[in-house]
Amino acid sequence: MQVTDPETVATYYQALIDRNPRFVGIFFVGVKTTSICCIATCRARKPKRENVVFYTTFKEALDAGYRPCKVCRPTENANEAPSQVQHAISLVRNNPKRKVTDWQLKQHKISPEGVRRWFKKHYGMTFHTFQRMYRINNALEELKSGKTATTTAYEAGYNSLSGFGYTYKKIIGQSPKNNNTMQNNVIVINRFTTPLGPMFVCATEQGVCLLEFVDRRMLETEFKDLQRLKKATIIAGENGYTQQAQREINEYFSGKRQIFDVKLDTPGTAFQQSVWQCLQTIPYGQTASYQQQAEKLNKPKAVRAVASANGHNRIAIIIPCHRVIGKDGKLVGYAGGLERKQWLLEHEQKFAAAQ
């Protein structure tokens, strides 16, 4: 929301003048004279106090009509993990079988408290929960490859098979001994940064099942529905599909990709599936109305149903619901925010015109 408390505004403005890095991501400042949105450390010439307004999230600044500054790139620098957090994550990914302790973090000159705060704010979990999920995800893959639960447990750093079994069952929902009798019981989730803000990507062994901006409305409901439909548990981790999706999305934002190749796993009704498939036929750089989509599906009277199915799409950008507009040509109905929708359409039209 917009910050109106006089003392807080004064503090934020001083932080802007001082380029105080402690306030990066805490506030976003809109400059009235240029319609530009910046973060605290922006190197651009500082505006006068009467020409700025502060917001607590970048989306709110976007909603108010401000564009991201090309100097400080607020969506990238404010939402990207700080260097210490990135280092901590690297320690986990490079050593998935070993617990990274607070002592080890300190040995790498990383503040455990700072890492914990960042994870709680941006992942909704503690750093130790995050790495425990990574270890279990790694163990899951090894069990699927044929390793025994005992071997996997001790290689994962557990001192007892019972301790490993308890943690595994708590996260996965079943005993590691029953692993071969179950399939599709895990959805891995990872977070990455884009020019329009951070996104979550989720994937099963069949493909990407969710790709959303982290501030999307009703995101928690989407997570619950996805776990129910797939009879699966969401845990922090990566697989080939999450990595491919991140790579292709980065190529999309850089203007190097117009068609996506990553495999999708989209649980839903037969009608929803048909709507989502129809969305993928809208060419890059073009738009279609809900009415046109309904007619393409041979259901010209099902405009509202098409719009509803469109709204239940869990895979932003790749299934391009942002290309659907109102019958009158106006932008309507985008859970990521109409400003993002406008940005995406302009982005595609620019690169389509350059072909």
Helices and strands as residue ranges (DSSP letters): H 6-18, G 21-23, E 28-31, E 36-38, G 49-51, E 52-55, H 58-63, E 67-68, H 74-79, H 83-94, H 102-107, H 112-122, H 127-144, H 149-155, H 161-172, G 176-181, E 186-194, E 197-203, E 208-213, H 219-230, E 233-236, H 240-253, H 270-279, E 288-289, H 290-296, H 303-311, G 321-323, E 324-325, H 338-353
